[in-house]
Amino acid sequence: MKSTTDRRVTIADIAARAGVSIGAVSFALNGRKGVSSETRERILAVADELGWAPAASARSLAEAKTATFGLAIARDPRNLGVESFYMHFLAGIESELSLRNHGLLLQVVPDIHSELETLRAWRNARRVDGVIVTDVRVEDPRIAYLAKTPGLPVVVVGHPSVAGSLAAVGTDDGAAARQAVQHLVGLGHRRIAHVAGLVELAHTHLRTAAFLDEMRAQGAEPTVLHTDFTPKQGAEATRRALTGSAAPTAFIFDNDIMAVAALGVATQLGIRVPEDISIIAWDDSVLCQHTYPQITSLSHDVVNFGAHVARRLFDVVAGAPTDGELDATPVLQPRGSTGPVPRV
């Protein structure tokens, strides 16, 4: 095969390497029907390997600086405005990018496979100078793709242990989960529920593993309830736990909006907070400070966290080593939603 190192890669080159027709390559690269999923994946992998880019974008990376970073999020757009974490996180990223005259290309997609296709498209079109990856999954296909794909600097938002060889900025969620358990056990609670996020998320696994390990160490009785982070599922999980046998006397929620929803459920059931149950929230947003009672939280400066991620990506784009870094560990902020276990 003729070398492609001194000229632009064409769809004919891709077709020859993949062993398919030029028409099949065109269908695959343009996301059109006409090829099987297996053939499409093979064609896209070859295109990545050869460094294919559309004719309008066929320039070297050095010549193709866009002053733009990319972030694709596989979340329901109706929930992004509800959960405070992402709003603060994006504000932190923007605060750092604006100082360096960079922009953020944000794309909300329906699922992780669409997110992977977005990353491929950005890379092939030289659309962004680097990308931020959030909501890391267990055995995440984006991590696998980016680890073997040159030409697209990346920072993974998550504990370095889940980022493989890629640069990462995360928090020690395990230490934070242990803090929460220790606080509640110190108040006399033995039956504690962790209302966790999506089971496929790596940080959910890290938090849950630390919660269960600390509960075992304390000789306490754990319950784990998985949700999609929404207030609806947080409320439903709380109601099931409180109306079941051996109901928990304390709850740790994986975000603040679920904790606020739990306060409403407790009121509906005639259960007092903190006299009957105690509540701890993750992500200490303004919501936690303006409920009644105010919610005990694992406090973390999410705006600064977002800025840290952006600074790290600038470093990676400039050629810095792709190692992992930890941001500040969330610290327990006791407030009125936690109290001693009720006397029987």
SULSUL-V920859 format. One record per residue. N is the residue number from 1. SS is DSSP state (@ for helix, = for strand, . for the rest). BURIAL is 1 if it has 16 or more other ideal C-beta (glycine too) atoms within 10 Angstrom, else 0. D_FIRST is the distance of its C-alpha to the first C-alpha in Angstrom with 1 decimal. Layout:
N/SS/BURIAL/D_FIRST  N/SS/BURIAL/D_FIRST
//
This chain:
1/./0/0.0  2/./0/3.8  3/./0/6.4  4/./0/8.8  5/./0/11.7  6/./0/13.3  7/./0/13.4  8/./0/14.3  9/./1/12.2  10/./1/12.8  11/@/1/13.7  12/@/0/11.1  13/@/1/8.4  14/@/1/10.9  15/@/1/11.6  16/@/0/8.3  17/@/1/8.4  18/@/1/12.1  19/./0/12.3  20/./1/14.8  21/./0/15.9  22/@/0/15.8  23/@/0/19.5  24/@/1/19.4  25/@/1/17.4  26/@/1/20.0  27/@/1/22.8  28/@/1/21.7  29/@/1/21.2  30/./0/24.5  31/./0/26.4  32/./0/27.4  33/./0/28.4  34/./0/26.5  35/./1/24.2  36/./0/25.6  37/@/0/26.0  38/@/0/23.7  39/@/1/20.8  40/@/1/21.7  41/@/0/21.6  42/@/1/18.2  43/@/1/16.8  44/@/1/18.7  45/@/1/17.6  46/@/1/13.9  47/@/1/15.1  48/@/1/17.1  49/@/0/14.5  50/@/1/12.3  51/./1/15.6  52/./1/15.8  53/./1/19.0  54/./0/20.8  55/@/0/20.9  56/@/0/24.5  57/@/0/23.7  58/./1/20.5  59/./0/22.2  60/./0/22.1  61/@/0/24.5  62/@/0/26.8  63/@/0/27.2  64/./1/27.4  65/./0/30.6  66/./1/32.6  67/./0/35.7  68/=/0/35.4  69/=/1/35.1  70/=/1/34.4  71/=/1/36.4  72/=/1/35.8  73/=/1/38.7  74/=/1/38.9  75/./1/42.7  76/./0/45.2  77/@/0/45.9  78/@/0/49.6  79/@/0/49.8  80/@/0/48.2  81/./0/51.3  82/./0/53.6  83/./1/52.1  84/@/1/53.0  85/@/1/50.3  86/@/1/47.5  87/@/1/49.7  88/@/1/50.7  89/@/1/47.2  90/@/1/45.7  91/@/0/48.6  92/@/1/47.9  93/@/1/44.2  94/@/1/45.3  95/@/0/48.0  96/@/1/45.5  97/@/1/42.9  98/@/0/45.7  99/@/0/46.7  100/./0/43.3  101/./0/42.8  102/./1/40.1  103/=/0/40.0  104/=/1/39.2  105/=/0/37.1  106/=/0/38.7  107/=/0/37.4  108/=/0/39.5  109/=/1/37.6  110/./0/39.0  111/./0/37.1  112/@/1/34.7  113/@/0/31.8  114/@/0/32.4  115/@/1/32.5  116/@/1/29.2  117/@/1/27.7  118/@/1/29.5  119/@/1/28.1  120/@/1/24.5  121/@/1/25.4  122/@/1/27.1  123/@/1/24.3  124/@/1/21.6  125/./1/24.1  126/./1/25.3  127/./1/28.7  128/./1/30.5  129/./1/30.5  130/=/1/31.3  131/=/1/32.6  132/=/1/35.7  133/=/1/35.5  134/./1/38.9  135/./1/40.3  136/./1/38.1  137/=/1/38.1  138/./0/38.2  139/./0/34.6  140/./1/33.5  141/@/0/30.0  142/@/1/29.9  143/@/1/30.4  144/@/0/27.6  145/@/1/25.2  146/@/1/26.3  147/@/0/26.4  148/./0/22.7  149/./1/21.7  150/./0/21.7  151/./0/23.1  152/./1/26.1  153/=/1/29.3  154/=/1/31.7  155/=/1/35.2  156/=/1/36.4  157/=/1/40.0  158/./1/41.4  159/./1/42.5  160/@/1/40.0  161/@/0/40.1  162/@/1/38.2  163/./1/35.5  164/./1/33.5  165/./0/31.7  166/./1/32.2  167/=/1/35.0  168/=/1/38.1  169/=/1/41.6  170/=/1/44.0  171/./1/47.6  172/./1/49.4  173/@/1/50.3  174/@/1/51.5  175/@/0/54.1  176/@/1/55.2  177/@/1/55.6  178/@/1/57.7  179/@/1/59.9  180/@/1/60.6  181/@/1/61.6  182/@/0/63.8  183/@/1/65.6  184/@/1/66.4  185/@/1/67.5  186/@/0/69.6  187/./1/71.4  188/./0/72.1  189/./1/69.4  190/./1/68.2  191/=/1/66.5  192/=/1/63.6  193/=/1/60.8  194/=/1/57.4  195/=/1/56.3  196/=/1/52.5  197/./1/49.5  198/./0/46.6  199/./0/46.0  200/./0/42.2  201/=/1/42.4  202/@/1/42.0  203/@/1/44.9  204/@/1/47.1  205/@/1/46.4  206/@/1/47.2  207/@/1/50.5  208/@/1/51.5  209/@/0/50.9  210/@/1/53.0  211/@/1/55.7  212/@/0/56.1  213/@/0/56.1  214/@/1/58.8  215/@/1/60.8  216/@/0/60.8  217/@/0/61.9  218/@/1/64.7  219/./0/65.8  220/./1/65.3  221/=/0/64.3  222/=/1/60.9  223/=/1/59.6  224/=/1/56.1  225/=/1/55.6  226/=/1/52.1  227/./1/51.8  228/./0/49.4  229/./1/51.2  230/./1/53.1  231/@/1/56.9  232/@/0/57.3  233/@/1/55.7  234/@/1/57.4  235/@/1/60.7  236/@/1/60.1  237/@/1/59.2  238/@/1/62.3  239/@/1/64.6  240/@/0/63.4  241/@/1/64.0  242/@/1/67.4  243/@/0/68.7  244/./0/67.5  245/./0/69.4  246/./0/69.5  247/./0/68.2  248/./1/66.6  249/./1/68.8  250/=/1/66.0  251/=/1/62.5  252/=/1/59.5  253/=/1/57.2  254/./1/53.6  255/./1/54.3  256/@/1/57.3  257/@/1/57.4  258/@/1/57.7  259/@/1/60.6  260/@/1/62.3  261/@/1/62.0  262/@/1/63.5  263/@/1/66.6  264/@/0/67.2  265/@/1/66.9  266/@/1/69.4  267/@/0/71.8  268/@/0/71.6  269/./0/72.4  270/./0/75.2  271/./1/73.5  272/./0/74.2  273/=/1/71.7  274/./1/72.2  275/./0/75.4  276/./1/73.9  277/=/1/70.1  278/=/1/68.0  279/=/1/64.7  280/=/1/62.0  281/=/1/59.1  282/=/1/55.7  283/./1/54.9  284/./1/58.1  285/./1/58.0  286/@/0/61.1  287/@/1/61.6  288/@/1/62.8  289/@/0/65.3  290/./0/66.9  291/./1/67.6  292/./0/70.8  293/./0/70.7  294/./0/68.1  295/./1/65.2  296/=/1/64.5  297/=/1/60.8  298/=/1/58.0  299/=/1/57.8  300/./1/54.5  301/./1/53.8  302/@/1/50.9  303/@/1/50.7  304/@/0/50.3  305/@/1/47.7  306/@/1/45.6  307/@/1/46.0  308/@/1/45.0  309/@/1/41.8  310/@/1/41.0  311/@/1/41.8  312/@/1/39.6  313/@/1/36.6  314/@/1/37.3  315/@/1/37.3  316/@/1/33.9  317/@/1/32.4  318/./0/33.8  319/./0/32.2  320/./0/35.0  321/./0/34.5  322/./1/33.8  323/./0/37.0  324/=/1/39.5  325/=/0/42.9  326/=/0/46.0  327/./1/48.0  328/./0/51.8  329/./0/52.8  330/./1/54.8  331/=/0/58.5  332/=/1/61.2  333/=/1/63.5  334/./0/66.6  335/./1/68.4  336/./0/70.8  337/./1/68.7  338/./1/69.0  339/./1/72.3  340/./0/74.0  341/./1/73.5  342/./0/76.3  343/./0/79.2  344/./0/79.8
//
